[in-house]
Amino acid sequence: DDPNTPNSKIEYRIDDSPFSSNFTIDKNTGVLTNNGLLDREAIDPALDGRIELTVIASDMGTPPKSSSANVTINIG
């Protein structure tokens, strides 16, 4: 897409999930940051220390287009 058009502007967000409130994402850069310490013992043992989030990237075009990516975070 041409630079400086709505189609070239991308915004990121975290899809709602059990752990989405533990993280923030910079809507302009997509940088994912945890909101505090993550305690492996507080995570369901069936998850084996893995947290999965879905990040959605959307352009600002009309109509907007989006894509998603699964992100796995391993808590050691």
C-alpha positions as a printed NumPy array, in Angstrom:
array([[  0.   ,   0.   ,   0.   ],
       [  1.029,   3.577,  -0.536],
       [  2.669,   5.164,   2.52 ],
       [  0.593,   7.66 ,   4.52 ],
       [ -2.732,   6.16 ,   3.454],
       [ -5.267,   4.516,   5.774],
       [ -4.46 ,   1.135,   4.204],
       [ -0.803,   1.434,   5.267],
       [ -1.604,   2.341,   8.891],
       [ -1.656,  -0.804,  11.039],
       [ -2.961,  -1.052,  14.592],
       [ -2.415,  -4.033,  16.882],
       [ -4.518,  -5.45 ,  19.698],
       [ -4.669,  -8.541,  21.887],
       [ -7.769, -10.689,  21.478],
       [ -9.642, -11.37 ,  24.727],
       [ -8.471, -14.524,  26.495],
       [ -7.898, -15.73 ,  30.067],
       [ -4.412, -14.149,  30.13 ],
       [ -4.911, -11.112,  27.879],
       [ -5.219,  -8.763,  30.872],
       [ -1.686,  -9.765,  31.945],
       [ -0.234,  -8.096,  28.834],
       [ -0.401,  -4.848,  26.917],
       [  0.449,  -4.201,  23.308],
       [  1.591,  -0.951,  21.739],
       [ -1.14 ,  -0.376,  19.165],
       [  1.301,   1.327,  16.778],
       [  4.34 ,  -0.961,  16.989],
       [  2.899,  -4.295,  18.109],
       [  5.422,  -4.593,  20.954],
       [  3.974,  -6.942,  23.563],
       [  4.766,  -6.269,  27.248],
       [  3.785,  -8.132,  30.401],
       [  2.04 ,  -6.056,  33.081],
       [  3.95 ,  -7.612,  35.958],
       [  5.604, -10.767,  37.178],
       [  4.19 , -14.003,  35.814],
       [  4.028, -16.891,  38.275],
       [  4.331, -20.319,  36.641],
       [  2.713, -21.924,  39.694],
       [ -0.407, -19.791,  39.206],
       [ -0.9  , -21.173,  35.686],
       [ -2.988, -24.315,  35.197],
       [ -0.534, -27.265,  35.262],
       [ -2.145, -28.621,  32.082],
       [ -0.727, -25.589,  30.218],
       [  2.839, -26.647,  31.146],
       [  3.9  , -23.027,  31.742],
       [  2.692, -21.839,  28.337],
       [  0.424, -18.857,  27.806],
       [ -1.128, -18.376,  24.391],
       [ -2.344, -15.031,  23.12 ],
       [ -3.794, -13.991,  19.794],
       [ -2.552, -10.688,  18.367],
       [ -4.703,  -9.035,  15.714],
       [ -3.288,  -6.529,  13.229],
       [ -5.799,  -4.346,  11.374],
       [ -5.343,  -1.686,   8.743],
       [ -7.382,   1.504,   8.75 ],
       [ -8.694,   1.073,   5.211],
       [-12.318,   0.96 ,   4.128],
       [-13.251,  -1.755,   4.617],
       [-10.573,  -2.6  ,   7.185],
       [ -8.604,  -5.805,   6.713],
       [ -7.044,  -7.781,   9.514],
       [ -4.927, -10.8  ,  10.242],
       [ -4.08 , -12.627,  13.44 ],
       [ -1.076, -14.44 ,  14.867],
       [ -0.859, -16.783,  17.82 ],
       [  1.861, -15.917,  20.321],
       [  3.109, -18.516,  22.807],
       [  4.866, -17.281,  25.945],
       [  6.845, -19.838,  27.934],
       [  6.988, -19.109,  31.661],
       [ 10.073, -20.692,  33.211]])
